[in-house]
Amino acid sequence: MSTVQTSLQSRVLANAARGASDGVIATAAMSAVMELGRRMGLLPEHPPKHVMRAGLPGHKRRPKKYESPLAILAHFAFGAGLGGLFSMAAGKRRVPVSLGVGYGVAIWIAGYQAGLPALDILPPISEDRPGRPLVMGLGHVVFGACLAILHNDQVRGQRLVPRLEEEAEPRPVPVHLGAGIG
């Protein structure tokens, strides 16, 4: 393998890892929207719990032991993967936040209008109770907007949120000699 190929692969993987990190942060923001919707009575249970419940052994509509922590882990892993894909597709270019929003909405429509109904986990958006589509649509808008903002922040070389792999650089503490001495 040539040095150019190795360098390109390293950059692609590093970009995917940064995007995965952004995906985790964006999923946290989305999860906050979902929790707010739950507390407002618009979302009885978080949809990732329905997905996990259906995927675990036993009846797909009955609660299972450990479904909640597994659903949280799976949701964040899925968000990390989607963040990695977004970052790999965007590369080193800045992207409009509207592109991130469109990405989030496309994920929502693909999952909630097609994928989850096909697996008989949730009804399609068009047939669902009024609150869930509103909350989940808004949550996916927030997810996509966060991905774009975090990606652009990284492209500019500034970080709203420090990367896990970055060491915190010590900052000089200003010292004012003679201030307050009297």
Residue frames as a rotation matrix with the C-alpha (Angstrom) as fourth column:
MET 1
0.586 0.810 0.000 0.00
0.810 -0.586 0.000 0.00
0.000 0.000 -1.000 0.00
SER 2
-0.134 -0.662 0.738 1.38
0.607 -0.643 -0.467 3.41
0.783 0.385 0.488 -0.92
THR 3
-0.799 -0.243 -0.550 2.03
0.588 -0.502 -0.634 6.22
-0.122 -0.830 0.544 1.52
VAL 4
-0.841 0.536 0.076 -0.67
-0.461 -0.782 0.419 8.29
0.284 0.317 0.905 -0.21
GLN 5
-0.070 0.844 -0.531 -3.28
-0.053 0.529 0.847 5.55
0.996 0.088 0.007 0.29
THR 6
-0.256 -0.099 -0.962 -2.27
0.875 0.399 -0.274 5.10
0.411 -0.911 -0.016 3.93
SER 7
-0.968 -0.135 -0.210 -2.43
0.210 -0.896 -0.392 8.85
-0.135 -0.424 0.896 4.53
LEU 8
-0.581 0.814 -0.006 -5.85
-0.531 -0.374 0.760 9.07
0.616 0.445 0.650 2.86
GLN 9
0.026 0.578 -0.816 -7.18
0.363 0.755 0.547 6.15
0.931 -0.311 -0.190 4.91
SER 10
-0.576 -0.315 -0.754 -5.86
0.811 -0.108 -0.575 7.74
0.099 -0.943 0.318 8.10
ARG 11
-0.973 0.230 0.018 -7.56
-0.230 -0.972 -0.038 11.04
0.009 -0.041 0.999 7.29
VAL 12
-0.281 0.919 -0.276 -10.85
-0.373 0.160 0.914 9.32
0.884 0.359 0.298 6.42
LEU 13
-0.020 0.239 -0.971 -10.78
0.690 0.706 0.159 7.30
0.724 -0.666 -0.179 9.65
ALA 14
-0.816 -0.307 -0.489 -9.86
0.569 -0.568 -0.594 10.36
-0.096 -0.763 0.639 11.73
ASN 15
-0.813 0.574 0.092 -12.69
-0.487 -0.760 0.431 12.30
0.317 0.305 0.898 10.09
ALA 16
-0.039 0.812 -0.583 -15.12
-0.016 0.583 0.813 9.44
0.999 0.042 -0.010 10.79
ALA 17
-0.313 -0.137 -0.940 -14.00
0.875 0.343 -0.341 9.31
0.369 -0.929 0.012 14.43
ARG 18
-0.986 -0.018 -0.165 -14.52
0.079 -0.924 -0.374 13.06
-0.145 -0.381 0.913 14.83
GLY 19
-0.516 0.850 -0.104 -17.93
-0.567 -0.248 0.785 12.70
0.642 0.464 0.611 13.20
ALA 20
-0.081 0.447 -0.891 -18.80
0.472 0.804 0.361 9.84
0.878 -0.391 -0.276 15.54
SER 21
-0.711 -0.232 -0.663 -17.91
0.700 -0.319 -0.639 12.06
-0.063 -0.919 0.389 18.48
ASP 22
-0.899 0.436 -0.039 -20.15
-0.436 -0.882 0.178 14.77
0.043 0.178 0.983 17.01
GLY 23
-0.306 0.810 -0.501 -22.89
-0.202 0.458 0.865 12.15
0.930 0.366 0.024 16.57
VAL 24
-0.360 0.124 -0.925 -22.76
0.836 0.483 -0.260 11.30
0.415 -0.867 -0.277 20.27
ILE 25
-0.894 0.005 -0.447 -23.11
0.238 -0.841 -0.486 14.98
-0.378 -0.541 0.751 21.19
ALA 26
-0.725 0.657 -0.206 -25.93
-0.598 -0.452 0.662 15.48
0.342 0.603 0.721 18.66
THR 27
-0.270 0.619 -0.738 -27.69
0.286 0.783 0.552 12.37
0.919 -0.062 -0.389 20.03
ALA 28
-0.642 0.010 -0.767 -27.50
0.763 -0.086 -0.640 13.85
-0.073 -0.996 0.048 23.53
ALA 29
-0.901 0.327 -0.283 -29.16
-0.325 -0.944 -0.057 17.04
-0.286 0.041 0.957 22.26
MET 30
-0.479 0.739 -0.475 -31.81
-0.448 0.259 0.856 15.00
0.755 0.622 0.207 20.45
SER 31
-0.416 0.276 -0.867 -32.40
0.642 0.764 -0.065 12.91
0.644 -0.584 -0.495 23.57
ALA 32
-0.890 0.104 -0.444 -33.03
0.280 -0.643 -0.712 16.11
-0.360 -0.758 0.544 25.53
VAL 33
-0.659 0.695 -0.287 -35.79
-0.731 -0.503 0.462 17.01
0.177 0.514 0.839 23.05
MET 34
-0.309 0.531 -0.789 -37.24
-0.017 0.826 0.563 13.50
0.951 0.187 -0.247 23.41
GLU 35
-0.637 0.036 -0.770 -37.19
0.744 0.290 -0.602 13.72
0.202 -0.956 -0.212 27.21
LEU 36
-0.901 0.355 -0.249 -38.88
-0.256 -0.899 -0.355 17.12
-0.350 -0.257 0.901 27.11
GLY 37
-0.447 0.754 -0.482 -41.56
-0.674 0.070 0.735 15.64
0.588 0.654 0.477 24.85
ARG 38
-0.398 0.265 -0.878 -42.02
0.456 0.888 0.061 12.74
0.796 -0.377 -0.474 27.27
ARG 39
-0.805 0.033 -0.593 -42.40
0.559 -0.293 -0.775 15.11
-0.199 -0.956 0.218 30.22
MET 40
-0.773 0.557 -0.304 -44.95
-0.594 -0.804 0.036 17.14
-0.224 0.208 0.952 28.25
GLY 41
-0.120 0.748 0.653 -46.99
-0.184 0.629 -0.755 13.97
-0.976 -0.210 0.062 27.64
LEU 42
0.417 0.260 -0.871 -46.35
-0.858 -0.204 -0.471 13.93
-0.300 0.944 0.138 23.88
LEU 43
-0.013 -0.560 -0.829 -44.10
-0.618 0.656 -0.433 10.86
0.786 0.507 -0.355 23.91
PRO 44
0.857 0.450 0.249 -45.12
-0.459 0.451 0.766 8.03
0.233 -0.771 0.593 26.28
GLU 45
0.606 -0.732 0.310 -41.82
0.263 0.553 0.791 6.17
-0.751 -0.398 0.528 25.85
HIS 46
-0.004 -0.702 -0.712 -38.65
-0.733 -0.482 0.480 6.90
-0.681 0.524 -0.512 23.95
PRO 47
0.769 0.369 -0.522 -38.77
-0.639 0.474 -0.606 5.08
0.024 0.800 0.600 20.58
PRO 48
-0.211 -0.880 -0.425 -35.29
-0.757 0.422 -0.498 3.51
0.618 0.216 -0.756 21.04
LYS 49
-0.585 0.074 0.808 -36.84
-0.658 0.539 -0.526 1.55
-0.475 -0.839 -0.266 23.91
HIS 50
0.561 0.826 0.065 -39.46
-0.570 0.442 -0.693 0.13
-0.601 0.352 0.718 21.52
VAL 51
0.484 -0.468 -0.740 -36.70
-0.716 0.274 -0.642 -0.85
0.503 0.840 -0.203 19.10
MET 52
-0.612 -0.768 0.190 -34.68
-0.723 0.445 -0.528 -2.58
0.321 -0.460 -0.828 21.81
ARG 53
-0.205 0.635 0.745 -37.77
-0.664 0.469 -0.582 -4.29
-0.719 -0.614 0.326 23.23
ALA 54
0.778 0.539 -0.323 -38.56
-0.581 0.424 -0.694 -5.72
-0.237 0.728 0.643 19.79
GLY 55
0.296 -0.762 -0.576 -34.97
-0.680 0.255 -0.687 -6.86
0.670 0.595 -0.443 19.28
LEU 56
-0.595 -0.501 0.629 -34.59
-0.803 0.398 -0.443 -8.71
-0.028 -0.769 -0.639 22.57
PRO 57
-0.861 0.256 -0.440 -35.83
0.130 0.946 0.296 -12.29
0.492 0.198 -0.848 23.04
GLY 58
-0.620 0.732 -0.281 -39.49
0.538 0.136 -0.832 -12.70
-0.571 -0.668 -0.478 23.97
HIS 59
0.329 0.852 0.408 -42.64
0.932 -0.222 -0.288 -10.89
-0.155 0.474 -0.867 22.89
LYS 60
-0.457 -0.665 0.590 -41.65
0.797 -0.601 -0.060 -7.71
0.395 0.443 0.805 21.07
ARG 61
0.030 0.535 0.844 -44.21
-0.013 -0.845 0.535 -5.53
0.999 -0.027 -0.019 22.85
ARG 62
0.874 0.281 -0.395 -43.52
0.351 0.197 0.916 -6.67
0.336 -0.939 0.073 26.43
PRO 63
0.636 -0.665 0.390 -40.97
-0.743 -0.665 0.076 -4.88
0.209 -0.339 -0.917 28.63
LYS 64
0.646 -0.537 -0.543 -37.65
0.363 0.841 -0.401 -6.69
0.672 0.062 0.738 29.04
LYS 65
0.739 -0.519 -0.429 -34.98
0.423 -0.138 0.896 -6.67
-0.524 -0.844 0.117 31.69
TYR 66
-0.213 -0.944 -0.252 -32.17
0.474 -0.326 0.818 -4.24
-0.855 0.055 0.516 30.79
GLU 67
0.236 0.311 0.920 -34.06
0.971 -0.093 -0.218 -2.76
0.018 0.946 -0.325 27.82
SER 68
0.970 0.196 -0.147 -33.61
0.207 -0.976 0.065 0.82
-0.130 -0.094 -0.987 29.03
PRO 69
0.319 -0.908 -0.273 -29.79
-0.300 -0.369 0.880 0.87
-0.899 -0.199 -0.390 29.37
LEU 70
-0.342 -0.422 0.840 -29.40
0.612 0.578 0.540 -1.19
-0.713 0.698 0.060 26.20
ALA 71
0.537 0.616 0.576 -31.71
0.843 -0.366 -0.395 1.20
-0.032 0.698 -0.716 24.32
ILE 72
0.867 -0.276 -0.415 -29.65
-0.150 -0.938 0.311 4.18
-0.475 -0.208 -0.855 25.48
LEU 73
-0.111 -0.976 0.186 -26.39
-0.086 0.196 0.977 2.52
-0.990 0.092 -0.106 24.40
ALA 74
-0.201 0.092 0.975 -27.83
0.867 0.480 0.133 1.48
-0.455 0.873 -0.177 21.04
HIS 75
0.815 0.568 0.115 -29.27
0.563 -0.730 -0.388 4.95
-0.136 0.381 -0.915 20.41
PHE 76
0.629 -0.653 -0.423 -25.93
-0.403 -0.738 0.541 6.65
-0.665 -0.169 -0.727 21.07
ALA 77
-0.330 -0.740 0.586 -24.07
0.198 0.552 0.810 4.04
-0.923 0.383 -0.035 18.99
PHE 78
0.198 0.505 0.840 -26.48
0.950 0.113 -0.291 4.63
-0.242 0.855 -0.458 16.09
GLY 79
0.964 0.164 -0.211 -26.03
0.142 -0.983 -0.116 8.39
-0.226 0.082 -0.971 16.46
ALA 80
0.179 -0.975 -0.132 -22.25
-0.298 -0.182 0.937 7.97
-0.937 -0.128 -0.324 16.48
GLY 81
-0.329 -0.271 0.905 -22.40
0.651 0.629 0.425 5.92
-0.684 0.729 -0.031 13.29
LEU 82
0.546 0.615 0.569 -24.62
0.838 -0.389 -0.383 8.47
-0.014 0.686 -0.728 11.55
GLY 83
0.836 -0.334 -0.436 -22.33
-0.171 -0.912 0.372 11.27
-0.522 -0.236 -0.820 12.73
GLY 84
-0.174 -0.941 0.291 -19.35
0.038 0.289 0.957 9.42
-0.984 0.178 -0.015 11.27
LEU 85
-0.087 0.228 0.970 -21.12
0.943 0.333 0.006 9.02
-0.322 0.915 -0.244 7.93
PHE 86
0.888 0.459 -0.004 -22.08
0.443 -0.859 -0.257 12.69
-0.122 0.226 -0.966 7.87
SER 87
0.541 -0.754 -0.371 -18.52
-0.331 -0.597 0.731 13.78
-0.773 -0.273 -0.573 8.59
MET 88
-0.351 -0.664 0.661 -17.04
0.385 0.541 0.748 11.44
-0.854 0.516 0.066 5.97
ALA 89
0.232 0.523 0.820 -19.48
0.967 -0.035 -0.251 12.74
-0.103 0.852 -0.514 3.35
ALA 90
0.974 0.183 -0.135 -18.82
0.183 -0.983 -0.014 16.38
-0.135 -0.011 -0.991 4.23
GLY 91
0.317 -0.935 0.159 -15.05
0.811 0.180 -0.557 15.97
0.492 0.305 0.815 4.35
LYS 92
-0.503 -0.628 -0.594 -13.15
0.830 -0.543 -0.129 19.17
-0.242 -0.558 0.794 5.07
ARG 93
-0.639 0.339 0.691 -15.85
0.265 -0.746 0.611 21.42
0.723 0.573 0.387 3.62
ARG 94
-0.866 0.500 -0.012 -18.12
-0.231 -0.421 -0.877 23.61
-0.443 -0.757 0.480 5.70
VAL 95
-0.689 0.710 0.147 -21.75
0.614 0.463 0.640 22.64
0.386 0.531 -0.755 5.26
PRO 96
-0.477 0.611 0.632 -24.90
-0.518 -0.776 0.359 24.73
0.710 -0.156 0.687 5.65
VAL 97
-0.823 0.254 0.508 -26.81
-0.419 0.334 -0.845 23.96
-0.384 -0.908 -0.168 8.83
SER 98
0.185 0.946 -0.267 -29.81
-0.906 0.059 -0.419 23.36
-0.381 0.319 0.868 6.57
LEU 99
-0.025 -0.270 -0.962 -27.93
-0.661 0.727 -0.187 20.39
0.750 0.631 -0.197 5.06
GLY 100
-0.948 -0.317 -0.019 -27.54
-0.174 0.568 -0.804 18.91
0.266 -0.759 -0.594 8.53
VAL 101
-0.422 0.878 0.226 -31.23
-0.635 -0.108 -0.765 19.53
-0.647 -0.466 0.603 9.22
GLY 102
0.294 0.510 -0.808 -32.11
-0.942 0.297 -0.155 17.79
0.161 0.807 0.568 5.94
TYR 103
-0.517 -0.571 -0.638 -29.88
-0.390 0.820 -0.418 14.86
0.762 0.033 -0.647 6.93
GLY 104
-0.938 0.186 0.293 -31.66
-0.241 0.255 -0.936 14.57
-0.249 -0.949 -0.194 10.28
VAL 105
-0.030 0.989 -0.143 -35.10
-0.817 -0.107 -0.567 14.76
-0.576 0.100 0.811 8.66
ALA 106
0.089 0.000 -0.996 -34.11
-0.828 0.556 -0.074 12.14
0.554 0.831 0.049 6.05
ILE 107
-0.877 -0.419 -0.234 -33.01
-0.195 0.756 -0.625 9.80
0.439 -0.503 -0.745 8.86
TRP 108
-0.659 0.697 0.283 -36.33
-0.423 -0.032 -0.906 10.38
-0.622 -0.717 0.316 10.65
ILE 109
0.224 0.794 -0.566 -38.41
-0.945 0.035 -0.325 9.72
-0.238 0.608 0.758 7.53
ALA 110
-0.194 -0.366 -0.910 -36.40
-0.638 0.752 -0.166 6.63
0.746 0.548 -0.379 6.54
GLY 111
-0.955 -0.266 -0.127 -36.61
-0.074 0.635 -0.769 5.18
0.286 -0.725 -0.627 10.03
TYR 112
-0.749 0.663 0.025 -40.06
-0.073 -0.045 -0.996 6.22
-0.659 -0.748 0.083 11.17
GLN 113
0.109 0.810 -0.576 -42.00
-0.877 -0.194 -0.439 6.16
-0.468 0.553 0.690 7.90
ALA 114
0.369 -0.030 -0.929 -40.35
-0.734 0.604 -0.311 3.07
0.570 0.796 0.201 6.39
GLY 115
-0.477 -0.769 -0.426 -37.90
-0.404 0.622 -0.670 1.08
0.781 -0.148 -0.607 8.53
LEU 116
-0.912 0.103 0.397 -39.62
-0.365 0.241 -0.899 0.75
-0.188 -0.965 -0.182 11.91
PRO 117
0.116 0.993 -0.009 -43.09
-0.872 0.097 -0.479 0.21
-0.475 0.063 0.878 10.41
ALA 118
0.227 -0.081 -0.971 -41.68
-0.742 0.631 -0.226 -2.50
0.631 0.772 0.083 8.09
LEU 119
-0.731 -0.547 -0.408 -40.34
-0.112 0.686 -0.719 -4.27
0.673 -0.480 -0.563 11.19
ASP 120
0.244 0.949 -0.199 -43.73
0.261 0.134 0.956 -3.79
0.934 -0.286 -0.215 12.91
ILE 121
-0.539 -0.491 -0.684 -42.11
0.804 -0.059 -0.591 -1.86
0.250 -0.869 0.427 15.77
LEU 122
-0.544 0.399 -0.739 -43.90
0.164 -0.812 -0.559 1.50
-0.823 -0.425 0.376 15.44
PRO 123
0.486 0.739 0.466 -46.64
0.690 0.002 -0.724 2.80
-0.536 0.673 -0.509 13.14
PRO 124
-0.262 -0.561 0.785 -45.58
0.907 -0.422 0.001 5.02
0.331 0.712 0.620 10.21
ILE 125
-0.936 -0.165 -0.312 -45.41
0.269 -0.905 -0.330 8.76
-0.228 -0.392 0.891 10.84
SER 126
-0.762 0.648 0.008 -48.58
-0.404 -0.485 0.776 9.25
0.507 0.587 0.631 8.80
GLU 127
0.157 0.856 -0.492 -50.56
0.021 0.495 0.869 6.92
0.987 -0.146 0.059 11.10
ASP 128
-0.556 -0.487 -0.673 -48.92
0.649 0.252 -0.718 7.63
0.519 -0.836 0.176 14.47
ARG 129
0.410 0.624 -0.666 -50.40
0.901 -0.391 0.188 9.44
-0.143 -0.677 -0.722 17.46
PRO 130
0.855 0.038 0.517 -50.03
0.276 -0.878 -0.392 13.23
0.439 0.478 -0.761 17.10
GLY 131
0.879 -0.470 0.086 -47.33
-0.371 -0.558 0.742 13.82
-0.301 -0.684 -0.665 19.72
ARG 132
0.418 -0.779 0.468 -44.64
0.371 0.617 0.694 11.33
-0.829 -0.116 0.546 18.70
PRO 133
0.344 -0.333 0.878 -44.07
0.927 -0.028 -0.374 12.59
0.149 0.942 0.299 15.11
LEU 134
0.865 0.002 0.501 -43.84
-0.008 -1.000 0.018 16.17
0.501 -0.020 -0.865 16.37
VAL 135
0.764 -0.586 0.269 -41.26
-0.406 -0.112 0.907 15.33
-0.502 -0.802 -0.324 19.05
MET 136
0.317 -0.676 0.665 -39.27
0.516 0.711 0.477 12.92
-0.796 0.191 0.575 16.90
GLY 137
0.586 -0.086 0.805 -39.27
0.741 -0.344 -0.577 15.23
0.327 0.935 -0.138 13.88
LEU 138
0.870 -0.256 0.422 -38.01
-0.353 -0.920 0.168 18.11
0.345 -0.295 -0.891 16.03
GLY 139
0.662 -0.641 0.388 -35.47
-0.171 0.376 0.911 15.81
-0.730 -0.669 0.139 17.70
HIS 140
0.320 -0.533 0.784 -34.04
0.842 0.539 0.023 14.79
-0.434 0.653 0.621 14.33
VAL 141
0.757 -0.066 0.650 -33.91
0.308 -0.841 -0.445 18.45
0.576 0.537 -0.616 13.22
VAL 142
0.819 -0.465 0.337 -31.86
-0.554 -0.488 0.674 19.19
-0.149 -0.739 -0.657 16.36
PHE 143
0.522 -0.626 0.579 -29.65
0.308 0.772 0.556 16.13
-0.796 -0.112 0.596 15.69
GLY 144
0.426 -0.322 0.845 -28.87
0.902 0.080 -0.424 17.23
0.068 0.943 0.325 12.13
ALA 145
0.828 -0.110 0.550 -28.34
-0.046 -0.991 -0.129 20.88
0.559 0.082 -0.825 13.04
CYS 146
0.761 -0.571 0.307 -25.93
-0.399 -0.040 0.916 19.88
-0.511 -0.820 -0.258 15.82
LEU 147
0.441 -0.612 0.657 -23.98
0.680 0.705 0.201 17.64
-0.586 0.358 0.727 13.44
ALA 148
0.520 -0.211 0.828 -23.54
0.692 -0.465 -0.552 20.48
0.502 0.860 -0.096 10.94
ILE 149
0.866 -0.176 0.468 -22.60
-0.353 -0.878 0.322 23.04
0.354 -0.444 -0.823 13.60
LEU 150
0.665 -0.637 0.389 -20.08
-0.188 0.361 0.913 20.71
-0.722 -0.681 0.120 15.24
HIS 151
0.435 -0.494 0.753 -18.64
0.851 0.498 -0.165 19.70
-0.294 0.713 0.637 11.85
ASN 152
0.643 -0.147 0.752 -18.22
0.378 -0.793 -0.479 23.33
0.666 0.592 -0.454 10.78
ASP 153
0.889 -0.323 0.324 -16.66
-0.450 -0.486 0.750 24.15
-0.085 -0.812 -0.577 14.12
GLN 154
0.490 -0.720 0.491 -14.08
0.298 0.668 0.682 21.42
-0.819 -0.188 0.541 13.52
VAL 155
0.460 -0.288 0.840 -13.42
0.876 -0.005 -0.482 22.59
0.143 0.958 0.250 9.95
ARG 156
0.770 -0.138 0.623 -12.71
-0.086 -0.990 -0.112 26.12
0.632 0.033 -0.774 11.25
GLY 157
-0.223 -0.908 -0.356 -10.34
0.309 0.280 -0.909 24.63
0.925 -0.312 0.218 13.81
GLN 158
-0.625 0.130 0.769 -12.40
-0.710 -0.502 -0.493 25.81
0.323 -0.855 0.406 16.76
ARG 159
-0.616 0.430 -0.661 -14.30
0.416 0.889 0.191 23.53
0.669 -0.158 -0.726 19.07
LEU 160
0.084 0.725 0.684 -17.48
-0.629 -0.494 0.600 24.32
0.773 -0.480 0.414 20.93
VAL 161
0.896 0.168 0.411 -16.93
-0.420 0.623 0.661 21.07
-0.145 -0.764 0.628 22.79
PRO 162
-0.075 -0.997 -0.029 -13.40
-0.961 0.065 0.271 19.74
-0.268 0.048 -0.962 23.40
ARG 163
0.363 0.082 -0.928 -12.53
-0.557 0.818 -0.145 16.45
0.747 0.570 0.342 21.71
LEU 164
0.986 0.018 0.169 -11.92
-0.143 0.621 0.771 13.44
-0.090 -0.784 0.615 23.91
GLU 165
0.590 -0.802 0.088 -8.52
0.792 0.554 -0.258 12.90
0.158 0.222 0.962 22.32
GLU 166
0.246 -0.499 0.831 -7.40
0.092 -0.842 -0.532 16.49
0.965 0.207 -0.161 22.93
GLU 167
-0.271 -0.407 -0.872 -5.35
0.942 0.072 -0.327 17.26
0.196 -0.910 0.364 25.98
ALA 168
0.861 0.507 -0.047 -6.52
0.500 -0.825 0.263 20.28
0.094 -0.249 -0.964 27.87
GLU 169
-0.066 -0.906 0.418 -3.86
0.623 -0.364 -0.692 22.92
0.779 0.215 0.589 27.31
PRO 170
0.006 0.032 -0.999 -2.94
0.936 -0.353 -0.006 24.86
-0.353 -0.935 -0.032 30.43
ARG 171
0.482 0.207 0.851 -3.82
0.559 -0.821 -0.117 28.50
0.675 0.532 -0.511 30.03
PRO 172
-0.652 -0.758 -0.001 -1.66
0.502 -0.431 -0.749 31.20
0.567 -0.489 0.662 31.55
VAL 173
0.378 0.717 -0.585 -3.17
0.923 -0.243 0.299 32.79
0.073 -0.653 -0.754 34.62
PRO 174
0.215 -0.311 0.926 -2.87
0.230 -0.905 -0.358 36.57
0.949 0.290 -0.123 34.53
VAL 175
0.088 -0.281 -0.956 -0.97
0.996 0.002 0.091 37.93
-0.024 -0.960 0.280 37.49
HIS 176
0.518 0.134 0.844 -1.47
0.245 -0.969 0.003 41.57
0.819 0.205 -0.536 38.44
LEU 177
-0.234 -0.708 -0.666 1.42
0.916 0.068 -0.395 42.63
0.325 -0.703 0.633 40.60
GLY 178
-0.966 -0.248 -0.069 0.71
0.252 -0.865 -0.434 45.41
0.048 -0.437 0.898 42.97
ALA 179
-0.343 0.911 0.229 -3.05
-0.148 -0.293 0.945 45.34
0.927 0.291 0.236 42.47
GLY 180
0.646 0.741 -0.180 -4.80
0.103 0.149 0.983 45.95
0.756 -0.654 0.020 45.75
ILE 181
0.019 -0.693 -0.721 -1.58
0.977 0.165 -0.133 46.60
0.211 -0.702 0.680 47.68
GLY 182
0.443 0.280 0.852 -1.75
0.338 -0.932 0.131 49.78
0.831 0.230 -0.507 49.49
